[in-house]
Amino acid sequence: MYIIIDDRESVTSSYATSFDREGIAFLGFWSDVFQEWLASADASDLAAVDAFLLGDCEKRTALPALIRRRSRSPIIGLNNVKSLKATLELFACGVDDVVNAPVHPSEVLVRAAAIRRRGTAAPEETSAQPFRVYFDGRDPTIGSEVMMLPRRELRILEYMVSHQGKWISKSQIFNAIYGIFNAELDECVVESHMSKLRKKLRARLGYDLIQSKRYVGYRLIEAGAPVATQLMTKEPKRIQPTRRMGEFEFHGGL
């Protein structure tokens, strides 16, 4: 889920439409309403936020510090007019990146993914890695083949990759994919999407990439983890012995 803070309703509505068209959960806040929400939001709601977009709003240079007290998600500043002074001011107040508005959702996804990678000790990328997720709307590839996925399943996979190795609850996935204020759907829809996604990944990779645990949630196994090795040895005929399965190469960076 992505959040934009902008005091112009026409801008938040426009972004909401463009993100929804791409199947990405999105919320727009006026700055004063956002500050109230930020102060009262629980940890699970904040964990569902992929990035904050900081647009034209009152006291916007003070907002990054407030966000950092509650969340480590990327903060991207939006400049309406290309200006060195405005760009320097945004970086000085604590944003992670600055782009000129308007910006396409795919670019926001790529930039947010790049910021998250810089904050983690990701393994060195190599062209030999069999599984790639791009975070820009493109379908993932396994080896040299594209794995076409419906938008919701793609967003779930991207979210799982972004939190690789961590247990994620059904509520967290629902909030990230559908938005924290979505009352039209039940969280059980996640189970249906996840079941279909796991089946497709299992058919391609030869083992279950996503673990599930009742009352806990789901976890994407880490590259080289013992559980991955155990699962692979059960089906030796379906695994390429010269490749380490379960590795990820993240493309689409800056």
C-alpha positions as CSV (number, residue, x, y, z in Angstrom):
1,M,0.0,0.0,0.0
2,Y,1.2,3.5,-0.9
3,I,0.3,6.7,0.8
4,I,0.4,10.3,-0.6
5,I,0.3,13.3,1.6
6,D,-1.0,16.3,-0.4
7,D,-3.4,19.1,0.4
8,R,-4.9,19.2,-3.1
9,E,-7.8,16.8,-3.5
10,S,-7.5,16.7,-7.3
11,V,-3.9,15.4,-7.0
12,T,-4.7,12.7,-4.5
13,S,-7.7,11.6,-6.6
14,S,-5.6,11.5,-9.7
15,Y,-2.9,9.3,-8.1
16,A,-5.6,7.1,-6.6
17,T,-7.0,6.4,-10.0
18,S,-3.6,5.7,-11.6
19,F,-2.5,3.4,-8.8
20,D,-5.8,1.5,-8.8
21,R,-5.5,1.0,-12.6
22,E,-2.2,-0.8,-11.8
23,G,-3.9,-2.9,-9.1
24,I,-1.9,-1.2,-6.3
25,A,-3.6,-0.2,-3.0
26,F,-3.3,3.6,-2.4
27,L,-4.4,6.2,0.1
28,G,-4.4,10.0,-0.1
29,F,-4.3,12.2,3.0
30,W,-4.4,15.9,3.6
31,S,-1.5,16.8,5.8
32,D,-3.4,17.5,9.0
33,V,-5.5,14.4,8.7
34,F,-2.4,12.3,8.0
35,Q,-0.7,13.6,11.1
36,E,-3.7,12.5,13.2
37,W,-3.7,9.1,11.5
38,L,0.0,8.6,11.9
39,A,-0.2,9.3,15.6
40,S,-2.9,6.8,16.2
41,A,-2.2,4.1,13.6
42,D,-1.2,0.7,15.0
43,A,2.0,-1.2,14.0
44,S,0.2,-3.6,11.6
45,D,-1.3,-0.7,9.6
46,L,2.1,1.0,9.3
47,A,3.8,-2.3,8.3
48,A,1.5,-2.4,5.3
49,V,2.8,0.8,3.9
50,D,5.3,0.3,1.0
51,A,6.2,4.0,0.7
52,F,5.1,7.5,1.6
53,L,4.8,10.1,-1.2
54,L,5.3,13.6,0.1
55,G,3.5,16.1,-2.2
56,D,2.5,19.8,-1.8
57,C,1.3,20.2,1.7
58,E,1.6,22.4,4.8
59,K,4.7,21.9,6.9
60,R,5.9,19.2,4.6
61,T,9.6,19.6,5.7
62,A,8.5,18.5,9.2
63,L,6.7,15.4,8.1
64,P,9.6,13.0,7.3
65,A,10.8,13.3,10.9
66,L,7.3,12.4,12.2
67,I,7.1,9.5,9.8
68,R,10.5,8.1,10.9
69,R,9.4,7.9,14.5
70,R,6.7,5.4,13.5
71,S,7.9,3.7,10.2
72,R,11.0,2.8,8.3
73,S,9.2,2.7,4.9
74,P,10.7,4.8,2.1
75,I,9.7,8.4,1.9
76,I,9.7,9.9,-1.6
77,G,9.4,13.6,-2.1
78,L,7.4,14.9,-5.1
79,N,8.4,18.2,-6.8
80,N,5.8,19.9,-8.9
81,V,8.5,22.1,-10.5
82,K,12.0,21.1,-11.2
83,S,14.0,23.1,-8.6
84,L,17.4,22.4,-7.1
85,K,16.4,24.4,-4.0
86,A,13.3,22.4,-3.4
87,T,15.2,19.1,-4.0
88,L,17.9,20.0,-1.5
89,E,15.3,21.1,1.1
90,L,13.5,17.7,0.8
91,F,16.7,15.7,1.2
92,A,17.7,17.9,4.1
93,C,14.5,17.1,5.9
94,G,15.0,13.4,5.6
95,V,13.3,12.0,2.5
96,D,14.9,9.0,0.8
97,D,14.4,10.1,-2.8
98,V,13.0,13.0,-4.8
99,V,11.1,12.8,-8.2
100,N,9.4,15.3,-10.4
101,A,5.6,15.1,-10.4
102,P,3.5,13.7,-11.9
103,V,5.2,10.3,-11.7
104,H,4.0,6.9,-13.0
105,P,3.1,4.2,-10.4
106,S,5.7,1.9,-11.9
107,E,8.5,4.4,-11.3
108,V,7.3,4.8,-7.7
109,L,7.4,1.0,-7.2
110,V,10.9,0.7,-8.7
111,R,12.3,3.6,-6.6
112,A,10.7,2.3,-3.4
113,A,12.2,-1.1,-4.0
114,A,15.6,0.4,-4.7
115,I,15.5,2.3,-1.4
116,R,14.6,-0.9,0.5
117,R,17.5,-2.8,-1.1
118,R,19.9,-0.1,0.0
119,G,18.8,-0.7,3.6
120,T,19.4,-4.4,3.6
121,A,22.4,-6.7,3.1
122,A,21.2,-8.2,-0.2
123,P,23.3,-10.9,-1.8
124,E,25.3,-10.0,-4.9
125,E,23.2,-10.2,-8.0
126,T,24.3,-12.6,-10.8
127,S,22.7,-13.5,-14.1
128,A,22.7,-17.1,-13.0
129,Q,20.0,-16.6,-10.4
130,P,16.9,-18.3,-11.7
131,F,14.1,-16.2,-10.1
132,R,13.7,-12.5,-10.7
133,V,11.1,-10.0,-9.5
134,Y,11.1,-6.6,-11.0
135,F,8.8,-4.4,-8.9
136,D,7.7,-2.3,-11.8
137,G,4.6,-4.1,-13.0
138,R,6.4,-6.7,-15.1
139,D,5.8,-10.4,-14.5
140,P,8.6,-12.3,-12.7
141,T,10.9,-14.6,-14.7
142,I,12.1,-18.0,-13.8
143,G,15.2,-18.8,-15.8
144,S,14.5,-17.3,-19.2
145,E,10.7,-17.8,-19.0
146,V,8.2,-15.2,-18.0
147,M,5.7,-16.3,-15.4
148,M,2.5,-14.4,-16.1
149,L,0.4,-13.6,-12.9
150,P,-2.8,-11.8,-12.2
151,R,-2.2,-8.3,-10.7
152,R,-3.2,-9.4,-7.1
153,E,-1.0,-12.4,-7.1
154,L,1.9,-10.4,-8.5
155,R,1.5,-7.8,-5.8
156,I,1.5,-10.5,-3.1
157,L,4.6,-12.0,-4.5
158,E,6.3,-8.7,-4.6
159,Y,5.3,-8.0,-1.0
160,M,6.6,-11.5,0.1
161,V,9.9,-10.9,-1.7
162,S,10.2,-7.5,0.0
163,H,9.8,-9.2,3.4
164,Q,11.8,-12.4,2.5
165,G,12.4,-14.7,5.4
166,K,9.9,-13.0,7.8
167,W,6.5,-14.4,8.8
168,I,3.7,-12.2,7.5
169,S,0.1,-12.4,8.7
170,K,-2.9,-12.6,6.5
171,S,-4.0,-9.2,7.8
172,Q,-0.7,-7.6,6.8
173,I,-0.9,-9.0,3.3
174,F,-4.5,-7.9,2.9
175,N,-3.7,-4.4,4.1
176,A,-0.7,-4.1,1.8
177,I,-2.6,-5.4,-1.2
178,Y,-6.1,-4.0,-0.7
179,G,-5.5,-1.0,1.7
180,I,-6.2,-0.6,5.4
181,F,-9.6,1.0,5.0
182,N,-11.1,-1.5,2.5
183,A,-14.3,-2.8,4.0
184,E,-15.7,-4.3,0.8
185,L,-13.7,-7.5,0.9
186,D,-13.0,-10.1,3.6
187,E,-9.4,-11.0,4.5
188,C,-10.1,-14.6,3.4
189,V,-9.6,-13.5,-0.2
190,V,-5.9,-13.6,0.6
191,E,-6.1,-17.4,1.2
192,S,-7.5,-17.9,-2.3
193,H,-4.8,-15.7,-4.0
194,M,-2.1,-17.3,-2.0
195,S,-3.2,-20.8,-2.8
196,K,-3.2,-20.1,-6.5
197,L,0.2,-18.4,-6.3
198,R,1.8,-21.2,-4.4
199,K,0.5,-23.8,-6.8
200,K,2.0,-21.9,-9.8
201,L,5.3,-21.4,-8.1
202,R,5.5,-25.0,-7.0
203,A,4.8,-26.2,-10.6
204,R,7.6,-24.0,-11.9
205,L,10.2,-24.5,-9.2
206,G,9.5,-28.0,-8.1
207,Y,9.2,-27.1,-4.4
208,D,7.1,-24.9,-2.2
209,L,8.6,-21.4,-2.1
210,I,6.1,-20.1,0.4
211,Q,5.6,-21.6,3.8
212,S,2.3,-21.3,5.8
213,K,1.6,-21.7,9.5
214,R,-1.8,-21.7,11.0
215,Y,-2.5,-18.6,13.1
216,V,0.9,-17.1,12.1
217,G,0.8,-16.5,8.4
218,Y,3.1,-17.0,5.4
219,R,6.8,-16.8,4.9
220,L,9.0,-16.7,1.7
221,I,11.9,-19.1,2.4
222,E,15.3,-17.5,2.1
223,A,17.9,-18.4,-0.5
224,G,19.9,-21.4,0.7
225,A,17.8,-21.9,3.8
226,P,17.8,-25.5,5.3
227,V,14.1,-25.9,4.6
228,A,14.7,-25.1,0.9
229,T,17.4,-27.7,0.7
230,Q,15.2,-30.3,2.3
231,L,12.3,-29.6,0.0
232,M,14.6,-29.7,-3.1
233,T,16.1,-33.1,-2.2
234,K,12.7,-34.7,-2.1
235,E,12.2,-34.0,-5.8
236,P,15.6,-34.3,-7.4
237,K,14.3,-35.0,-10.9
238,R,12.6,-31.6,-11.1
239,I,15.6,-29.6,-9.9
240,Q,18.6,-28.4,-11.9
241,P,21.5,-29.8,-9.8
242,T,23.9,-27.0,-10.9
243,R,21.7,-24.2,-9.7
244,R,20.8,-22.9,-6.2
245,M,17.1,-22.6,-6.2
246,G,15.2,-20.0,-4.2
247,E,17.6,-17.1,-5.0
248,F,16.3,-13.8,-6.2
249,E,17.6,-11.1,-8.4
250,F,16.0,-7.7,-8.0
251,H,16.0,-5.7,-11.2
252,G,14.5,-2.3,-11.9
253,G,16.8,-0.2,-9.7
254,L,18.0,3.2,-10.5
